[in-house]
Amino acid sequence: MALVRGMLVEVSGLPIPAQPAPEAGDVEPMDLNGARAQLVSLDREAGKWTAVTFDGHVVAVDPRYLRELDGDQLAGYDFVLGPATDVDVVGHSLAECLASQGYAVVKLFVSADDAADLLSATKQLEDDGHFERLAVEFERGYLGRNCSAKTLLLDPSAASAPNYVRDSPLWVMDSNVGSISEILSPHSQDVLGFSIYSRTSILITKPLTADDEQRYIPAEADDGDAEGYLHTMFRRVLSLLQFVGPGEGTLRLFPRETSGREVTLRTEPHTLVLVSTAHFEYEHKMARDSLTLASFFLREPAVFSIDTVEADAEQLLRSLGSGLTPPPGEKITIQGMYCRYGGHADGSDRFWTGLCQGGTDGITEIPELRWDNTPYYDPDMSFGGAYCKHGCFGIPGVDLFDCKFFEVSVAEAKTMDPVQRQVLEVSYMALVETGYDKTSLQRKPENIGHFVGIDKDDWLCMSAAGAISLDGVHGAAGAANAITSNRFSYALNLKGTSMTIDTACSSSLVCIHVSKLHLRNKENEPMPASIVNGLNLMLYPGPFIGCCAAGMLSHNGRCFTFDKSADGYTRGELCGALGFKPSQKFDNGENMYGLVAGTFSNQDGRSATMTAPNGPAQEKCIQGVLREAKLSAADIDCFECHGTGTALGDPIEVGSFRKAMSGTDRQRPVVISSSKSSIAHGEGGAGLAGFFKCVCQVAHAEASSGLHLRARNPHLDVEGFPVQMLTEMTVMAHDNTYCGVSSFGFGGTNAHGQAWGMNIYTSRGAIRQSRDVNRTFERRLMAAPPAEITMNGDDVTEWDTTGIDPRAEANSKWKIDLDDDGVATWEKDDALEDLGEEFFIQGDHNNWEPDGFEKSDSIQGLWIARVVLGSSGEAQFQIICDGDSDRVIHPRLPRCTMKAVKIEGPAKTGRDLSWCILGEPGETYKVEFFHQDSHMSISWLRSAG
């Protein structure tokens, strides 16, 4: 017998235990008699074959003790995949087996150590809480009939995967699944009739125990999940199930066609089964201690192109809008926006809707979840407490934090300043909108900068006061302001400049200015993007007491900006972030919210006192931005003031603003407001909050009002100056406009920033997109909410969708209705289908040879055929258009006995999708097919002959 590489052999007759091969490492000799193995290589010098046993041992064996395995010894396996398998030969044979048999059983080589490590890793994943239960509606598709389990969808190579997963055999098993896909792909189209486009991540399943029923509650299925599941199930062409063990179970395969036979397979550990979904549905009965890995091979997703868009001509053909052009030169685009501001403004949309459009007041009394303010409340300042009991606590649940996502240990998270937690979460949301994510950055770091503006260190002060303990290895980093910005750069693998800036109330607007300078600096490694965060948290009563002692806070608990009752500001809590990128142009198709038109920062120098505002310095700051953006004062229609609501600060700011804006004649008044009347004074984060609002205003071409303005402060010098202090929202004069904000630190550092944008949100601004109707429609279609899915039981073939039907044939045409709320409804355009002039019936009653329908003489569009039932008392049939076997009219369900089910086609399909008539053997039925315009119907009734 000639031994060759890749041969499957049995070891027999060994007089002594076999020696391991050198590459096996430190392994003791073992008795291999009776072991099955695959030959890998021949050591001619030693005269021995290196072989790998089915249980993964690498050994060296004399050829005298090897004999080729016969078919009986490989019973139950269709293929054996080992390290010396010829993948080209196996790939074609595997495809042929799937085509003819509908399934293939494959034996894998897995060592006992790898199997133990695999079970250990999944046990740790379960202990760490990664497993969950699928929605009941999805279990049949993912797990098989009548099966429920605890599951985990895992990509072992993902950066977010725990380290112990990447070091475990799970990574190898995932690679093996990819290898099988690659083995099959060259042969699948020719042999199986489809191309393998992609595969799903590994789905790990473990049976539910009695104790798990309460722990693992089925997930709720929303429309988005259901739509994804629906399309996955109809794209699935092969199911791969790998049985890890240690227990065995059974796999029952149920044929899709009535003529097929049911198959029962043993789920032996370290085997896998490939199942063709066109042939079988399966039921997997798992042993109590079993582990299964599953993956689906998918066909190409549906691809559509927009042909004709019909819309309101008046809406689309009006003028494309007007206004000022973007600033010249390189643009700094705003591509990411996320915030947590008062009034539950979680995100820019909620901020705009609630606080800017709705006039929501986000200020409340100090919540007891922060601290009990009763011992500190001192309205008469009799014992040195705080006369103020209000603030804008804009971040409920400030103690909550997703530490696992940022790979921060629980121990470290406990001592971490909540400021750092908020920066991580909010800055990441802006980073994602800017076009980057954690997974891609772990693979390839970017020179992205991160700048944080903050002027408080409550956490450190609480530690000094004994309110919290920062002892331990993580304490120092957990409370250091420098780490506030650095931790985000570390967690996301960002290589750009990272700094925390404290210039008091102007901190975060100064950050935007510094960020802009870094983005435009091309002398060293260019910075492709930057994230700027401005925040303020109120964690303990100390700053309230100190500010009240200085008389800085409002006695009435609000920022009465521009009002005569203004007597101080109200403290606010917030966290907001913006993502910036340099660009040569503004293109809203790239999800740009607007542009940074200009920024500037300066200092008061030696003014009346170190903390007193300085009008001339503020005026110079505004003029510096106008010069940079090549603007005149008349170009500015809207202005966001610092506007803290103090008796001294507001008049000085308005005075300097008036001087800067009075250089040229104005055709329209300039409108001004301040967000602090809604969300209070965010101190170190206030400047970015104001700029955030500016971006929202230019993107909507609307100016938001302030609150609490009843009687104007008489010290505001606005006589003869065309200014309007807003008490309600107003529309700006143009679709394209500028809006600026000032911010002043009490140490004398001033900052000003101007935003430019075009109306990208309201119906007034949508006109500009009429130049490319199809592109506009595509963008809105992509932004549409998930389709509405009607889940008719757990059989996905019976589900209905208002979206694109995954069962749609290639080259079919659809009508898409996109309503005013952005909801898309898809409907097949049957009127556009040319069914032909003649129709034929084929089925098991005529050996699937087409017979012609007879055209009705009395009813237009009615076609009639007769079917005689065979000995089984049933007949399956389909309708053929013009005798073309690739143009089949059929039901959407296999072996369909219902006349009212949705009719599909004409398209190429298998015989399984057919109607089925049930009756008595020998009975004759009249089949009536009606087709007129876009209407089709099918019916049958018993006939005398």
Secondary structure, DSSP 8 states (H G I E B T S, - for coil): ----TT-EEEE---SS-BEE-GGG-S---B--TT-EEEEEEEETTTTEEEEEETTS-EEEE-GGGEEE--GGGGTT-SEEE-TT--HHHHHHHHHHHHHHHSEEEEEE---HHHHHHHHHHHHHHHHTT--EE--HHHHHHHH-TT--EEEEEE-TTSTTS-HHHHTSHHHHHHHHHHHHHHHHHHHIIIIISS---EE--EEEEEE--TTHHHHS------HHHHHHHHHHHHHEEEEEEEEEEES--EEEEEESSTTS--EEEE--TTEEEEEETTTEEEEEE--TTEEEEEEEEE--------------HHHHHS----B----SSSEEEEEEEEEEETTTEESHHHIIIIIIIS-----EE--TTT---TTTB-TT-SSS-BS--EEEE--TTTT---TTTTT--HHHHHHS-HHHHHHHHHHHHHHHHHT--HHHHHHS-B--EEEEE----HHHHHHHTTSS---STTHHHHH-HHHHHHHHHHHHTB-S-EEEE--GGGHHHHHHHHHHHHHH--SSS----EEEEEEE---SSHHHHHHHHTT-B-TTSS--TTBTT---B-BEEEEEEEEEEEESS--GGG---EEEEEEEEEE--S-SSSSS--HHHHHHHHHHHHHHTT--GGG--EEE------TTHHHHHHHHHHHHH-SS--SS-EEEE-THHHH-B-GGGHHHHHHHHHHHHHHHTEE---S--SSB-TT---TT--EEE-SS-EE-SSSEEEEEEEEE-TTSEEEEEEEEEE--SSTTGGGGGGGGHHHHHHHHHHTS----EE--SS-GGG-EESS--TT--TT--EEEEE-TTS-EEEEE-GGG----S-EEEEEGGGTT--EE-EE-SSSTTEEEEEEE--TTSEEEEEEEETT-TT-EEEESSTTB--SSS-EEEEE---TTS-EEEE--TT-EEEEEEEEETTEEEEEEEEE--
